Amino acid sequence: MKFWIWTIIIALIIIVFIVNLFEKKKPRLYTFAFTEYPLMKPIRIATKGKGVFALIKIWILGVRYWEIAKDFEYVLNGNKYVIPEGFKFDGASIPKLFHPFASPVGVLLIPGLVHDYAYKYGTLLRQNKKDTIGVLSQKKADEIFRDINISVNDFYLMNYLAYWSLRLGGFLAWNKHRKVNAKIK
């Protein structure tokens, strides 16, 4: 490899180390725990019978959706919550261009699942499936995403990049879901 490539790699390693060193000391708004990874099944990407331009669009812009096959239970700030079986989501909503660097079903999967649920319904469902956390703002949903990321993977630099990406561009998805106004079944 060329000298400049090694320079960039070493600089990134140093930046990640410094960010992780200082961020570990900051208190978090939300604590998070889970015992079992979510059981998910892939949803088929419909390509049969599509025209060539539709296929190219799917290839370039399409994402895989997943369905929760068994209730996913977790604890947030000491309270038990659930994402019910049948919920469909796309993992962490990362633009396809960035998938080589951050997979939607990689280390951001669980925070992405909880966040997608919060964005879709504007709340989180308690374990009894009757009560909710109450109405969430977009900012609160994004903060929950950030703190779950930190609890799950400790990769502060990536977590903050994902968090600030949401703060800058998440309003598009948030507003789309508010217009649909989906209700928990």
Secondary structure as UniProt FT lines:
FT   HELIX           3..23
FT   TURN            24..25
FT   STRAND          32..33
FT   STRAND          40..43
FT   TURN            48..49
FT   HELIX           52..61
FT   STRAND          65..68
FT   STRAND          72..76
FT   TURN            77..78
FT   STRAND          79..83
FT   TURN            85..86
FT   STRAND          88..89
FT   HELIX           96..98
FT   TURN            99..101
FT   TURN            104..108
FT   HELIX           109..121
FT   STRAND          125..126
FT   TURN            127..128
FT   HELIX           138..153
FT   HELIX           156..169
FT   HELIX           171..180
//
